[in-house]
Each structure stands twice: as structure tokens, then as C-alpha cells.
Amino acid sequence: MKKGNNNSRALWKEFLTGVLATAIGVGLSFAVNNMVENHKKDQARRHTAMMAIYDIDEIARQIREARHREEQSYKVATYMHTHRDELDSLSIDSLRVALTYLAEDKSESFDWADDSKEKAFNSSMDAWQNLQNTQFYDNVLSCYRLRSELLRMMEYEIIFKRPVSDSDLNQFYMQLDDSGLDYSGGLNQKALVRLLRQVLQQPLTTRYFRTFFLRNAVLSDCADKLVSLNQENKVLMDITDKDIEDYIRTNVSKTRPATAKKLLGEWECNQDEDRTELFLFKPDNTVSLTSHAPFSVSFYLAEEDMTILLNCPISYRIEGGWELVRDSLRMKFNPETCELLSLDVDINSMPKSAVDRERDSLEVRKQELKDYVLSFIRQSDWDINNKVSLDLTGRILFLTAERSTLLGGTETEQQQMIKKSTKKY
């Protein structure tokens, strides 16, 4: 009997131990799953917060850069305003800076106007609940509202209205004859001086100069408010500058160093649908550049008393050498090797009545153009030194250059090239 009782107790003990182990296992499983889920939510929350903080930092930086460019352009334009009799002696680059500052440009866009990050932030499901910080959420929305208000002011407020409208510029352009245009169909120095003399005498221009400090204050105030709110955002979400640097490295700057072996082959740079450049890097450190680019020339028709613009796409090839020095790609082309592959004159914009009559003139102009293009290319600076990196796939190459601007500052330009093929030598 005792033996039977002992067996029963043993069975119960084993059963209860199994039940307890199962319960503990289920509990641990739920706990671990909750920990993993909470960790994922925390990571997603921090990623969303860093995305917004980085975006707002960039908006503030770009607005400050825009304010600095406005200030530099203002100095150039006001100098011309007080020295109108000396315009003929000023460089064409300075004249263009002044006209760009005073003329309206409907196609103008701003880097800081890109609202893709704002849309991503607002479209995240229940963002204000997931972030678990309503003050941070309100701050971010306030930052984006500041950006929207600035854009609205720049479009509609009178202090931002430039004295030369699009229609004014088009009307001036249409009244010019061939002597006022350069080979590309743009305003030459003589025409720029004439236009600026007219513009600088207008009351609207004087008012635009006088309201410069108001525009400057608006841009500065907006940038300062963004910076202040974003500093608070970092404190609210416990995000450090190191966290932002890590975010940029893993989410914004997904590149790796380039090697000489990875550079070998053909790389294509499509600047736009009409302009392409093909670089061929060879193992003997020589490089060939083949360029296809749009070009245009103004052509005056005496009988019709009109100036038309003829499209003349060009292709050329130039040879040189290359070397990779740490993180920089240096290319030095020899201008004397430049070969013009093609130059075609598109006469579709020419009235039919003028095609046969001007055929001989077009041939003469075509030869002049060839000589001009070759001369221009050969006189250009063909020493190129850019920071270079590859994307993680090794199929996209980034060339980054810091260049001096006409106003004495610096700006960063980046080109992307796509790997076309790896030649077998």
C-alpha cells in the first residue's frame, strides 16, 4: 500500500513539475516576445524621430545658405546700382549675378522645399501615439508649418516680389536682334548692360533693395526658430549628435570607398535626357571621355526680320589620364586630343521660305560653329579633382566637388555615374 502511495506521489510530482515547466516556458516566451516587440517599437520610434530631426536640421542649414547667397548677390547688385555708369567695365559673370538676383524665375526651386520627409512622418501610422511624446510631435509639426509659411511668403508677399518679371524678361529678349545674343542664344554682355541699366533705374528695383533687410530677417528668424525647436526635440527624445551621425551614415550616406580595380570600365553620367557623358577608365591609367550635349545658336533672318534659335546637338571625345589618390579621383585631359564627332543643325524651327535661301549661310555658320566649339573646349580647364565613392552595390559612382562661387563662397556639387560595362583588356 505504501508502495502504491509512493508511486502516486511520484506521478503527481512529475505531472506538477511538467505543468509548472510549461507555465514557466509559456511565461518566458511571452516575456521574451514582449521584450523583442518593445525593442522593435523603440527602434522604430527612434528612427522616425531621427529622420524628422535630421530633416529639420537640413532645412535650417539650407535656409541659412539661401540667406547667405541673397546677401552676397545683394552686394553685387547694389554696387551696380550705385555705379551704373561703370557697367560696361564689369565682368559678364557679375552682370549675370545681378540679373539673377533681380529677375523672377518661375522654375526656381529650393532644396529645403522638399517635403518627402514630412509626408513620411505624417503618414506613419498613429505617429503621435507611437512616438509616445506629444510635445515632440507638436514641435515637429510646428517646424514643418514654419517651412510652409516661409514658402507662402516667398511666393505672395510684396517684399519678395522681384522687380523683373518673367514677362518683362521675355519681352526684352524678343525685341533683341542677333547682335544682342551669344552663340548659345543667351544675352551677351552688351545686352545685359542695356537691360540692367533699364532695371536699375526703376522704382521697383529701389524698393527691392530697401526691403532686403526685411527678407534677410525673415530667413534668419525662420532658421533660428527651427534650430531652437530642434534642439528641444533632441532633448525630448534623448537623441545625441552621435545618434544623428550614425543615422546619416546608415540611412543617408550609403557609400563605400572606391578602389582602382572597381573604377575600371565604362561609366555613364546622364545629366539630363539630352546630355550624357561616357567615361572609359583603362588599367594603364588612361581615360577617354565621350560627351553628347545640347547646343543652340541664334540665327537672324533678314527678309523675315526675326531671330530664331537653331538646335545644334554636338558630340566630342577627349583623352587623358587618371589616378586614385586616397578618396579623390584625379583626371587630367589633354585639350589637343579633342575630336569633334558630330554637330548637327536642326532646321525644323526655320520657316520653309528661308530653308533653301539660307542653305549656304547655314553651311558657313556650321563651320564657324565647329571652329568655335573646338576652340571653347580646348580653352576650358580639363584638370578635374573630385572626391569619389561607390554605393554598396559598386554599380553607382559618386563624384563630389567643392567649388568656388562667383560671389566668393563655396558650394558642393555631386554627380552620379552608372556602371555600363567592364572591358576586358
CORFEN-V762007 format. One record per helix or strand. SS is the DSSP state (h for helix, s for strand). FROM is the first residue (numbers start at 1). TO is the last residue. If there is no record, write none. Layout:
BEGIN
SS_FROM_TO / SS_FROM_TO
END
This chain:
BEGIN
h_2_82 / h_84_89 / h_92_102 / s_103_103 / h_111_113 / h_116_123 / h_127_130 / h_134_156 / h_158_160 / s_164_164 / h_166_174 / h_178_180 / s_181_181 / s_187_187 / h_189_200 / h_203_210 / h_212_236 / h_241_252 / s_255_257 / h_260_263 / s_265_272 / s_275_281 / s_286_293 / s_296_301 / s_306_311 / s_314_325 / s_328_333 / h_335_337 / s_339_343 / s_346_346 / h_352_355 / h_359_379 / s_383_391 / s_396_404 / s_410_421
END
